[in-house]
Amino acid sequence: PEFSWSEFFWEYLLPEIMPLGFAIVSALIGAVVNMRIPSALGDLINILNEQATAGLSTAAEYMTGLRGPVMQLVSLYLCQGLATFAYISLLSHLGEKVACKMRKNLFESLLRQDVAFHDQRKTGELIDRLTSDVQDFKSSFKLCISQGIRSTTQTIGCICSLYSTSAKLTLALAATIPIIVLIGSFVGVALRQLSKSAQAHAAEATGKANEVVANFRTVRAFANEPLEGQSYEVLIQKSCKINQVWNFVKLYMRLEKVGNLKSNSLFLNSGQLMSFLVSAQMIQRSLASLSVLSGSAVRGITAGSRVFEYIHLQPSIPITGGRKIPYHCLLGHLRFEDVHFTYPQRPDHEVLKGVTLDIKPCQTVALCGLSGAGKSTIASLAERFYDPTSGNITLDGVDITQLDPSWLRGRTIGYINQEPVLFSGSVEDNIRYGRPDATKDEVVSAAKLANADSFITNFPSGYATVVGERGLALSGGQKQRIAIARALLKNPSILILDEATSALDAESERLVQEALDRVMVDRTVLIIAHRLSTIKNADVIAVMKHGKVVEV
Ligand SMILES: Nc1ncnc2c1ncn2[C@@H]1O[C@H](COP(=O)(O)OP(=O)(O)OP(=O)(O)O)[C@@H](O)[C@H]1O
């Protein structure tokens, strides 16, 4: 992925041009003031020398001579402190804003992506781009602006100042510059490689950690904690080693000193020598930090391009846009016509091989067949999680690819699957997820319809009861009934039940089934099920085998 400089400038920097401008000016002022410090120090030392040889007697005499240079030095330090404070705070403000906007854009883009995109990527890797990569980019951006301006200005300024102090020594010093540049560029290339692999390993480790934490019960059930711990350690060790090398290189660059200058001090007085040495050291530090900076810039750009790669990605199925069938005209006639489908990540395996299925308005169609026959895939296609490779799916005669996907999913189809996911928050929040603008009364009546009201009101906090990240505090049957209430809240014309009762015990199944029987009235229903009890009341039973409907 390439980093888009123009986009970064127009979209992220331009709106913040004022703080950016002030930060740059403050950094420049800081650098210029910093360069004045060696000569001010030199002046002070010269005056001290003169006073020592002049044989002054009273403290007042000493103070008179010193006041000027001391005041100069104090005001320079004060200026430098103020400038540093200004650019650090402005850059922090700017960096946070840029990072915030990048995160927002990236997250929105991730939400827009196809289901197939999310099928193919590890959650942890996506989270890593949202967190570490944006963080890396932000740090490197701030460092490049502050250090970059400072070091460049100081290098140029100090060279001028060195030259005016002693041309001879400056030329001698200049001889060492090619070596520094050479080392710097060599280290820069190495850092670029290091940066790429460090980021890739860090993303892999985050992916692993995320997977293990999200599926903690499975890990525990197999007593695989040591195994998972070890494999995480292996991944983290790799990125740790790379980062250690990285830090070592940076440290080395800081410690490296320019050759011994003291032997060449013959033609300078002590003040000049002091000023010369401080300037030379400043140049050396600036050059060293510029080389380190190039490494950091590489890291930032690599991270930035990883972020922009996904921000720019366009989904093949848009989120919104297209026709909506007015509610009073909607019949709920769903039809699959010779539908073929292959999952994008398994192009060699055709899952649906010409499915034709007619689900008439208000009819209940049960879909059964062996595991892997493609039943859930049919539900995913009706929801338009994927588009068929060929063939058509129509709703009331309109191809669903022409319909607004958010209207289709958000209002028209209610989808309940075997493992309902509840979000962290209260029971009420979870039901309201079906239609965020629903009133409390509507939430309660949906819960009553779903056989959930009685157990919810039995909780001490009722509808305000907080359920865990995945609703762990609730039983399977309770979660399922909340999921049914959530789907009912949008009053969908079509209901898809994907093995909604298969994970439940007999009693929970009875309660859920009772709720389902009640809500299936006056709607088009597609039930995917194995159990006879679930499908015996259906109007039509379709049997699937090897990606085809073989019997109706
Ligand atoms: N996201 C996916 N990516 C790739 N292949 C998939 C995906 N989901 C399902 N498949 C494959 O598609 C085929 C049909 O799966 P599907 O889940 O539709 O079957 P099913 O009839 O619902 O099975 P079950 O009754 O076990 O739920 C299977 O071979 C499965 O491996």
The ligand as a Gaussian input file, in Angstrom:
#p B3LYP/6-31G(d) Opt

LIG

0 1
 N      -17.818000     -17.770000       5.137000
 C      -17.547000     -18.866000       4.435000
 N      -16.451000     -18.923000       3.659000
 C      -16.165000     -20.024000       2.929000
 N      -16.911000     -21.127000       2.917000
 C      -18.016000     -21.157000       3.653000
 C      -18.398000     -20.042000       4.460000
 N      -19.540000     -20.346000       5.101000
 C      -19.857000     -21.599000       4.719000
 N      -18.953000     -22.092000       3.854000
 C      -18.989000     -23.394000       3.196000
 O      -20.176000     -23.447000       2.432000
 C      -20.770000     -24.728000       2.534000
 C      -22.225000     -24.590000       2.965000
 O      -22.252000     -24.036000       4.248000
 P      -23.599000     -23.670000       4.989000
 O      -23.239000     -23.082000       6.294000
 O      -24.454000     -22.850000       4.083000
 O      -24.258000     -25.108000       5.187000
 P      -25.507000     -25.519000       6.048000
 O      -26.320000     -26.374000       5.171000
 O      -26.162000     -24.338000       6.648000
 O      -24.813000     -26.393000       7.160000
 P      -25.230000     -26.555000       8.700000
 O      -26.517000     -27.266000       8.726000
 O      -24.119000     -27.378000       9.250000
 O      -25.283000     -25.182000       9.278000
 C      -19.927000     -25.537000       3.481000
 O      -19.094000     -26.386000       2.708000
 C      -19.094000     -24.512000       4.202000
 O      -17.823000     -25.034000       4.464000

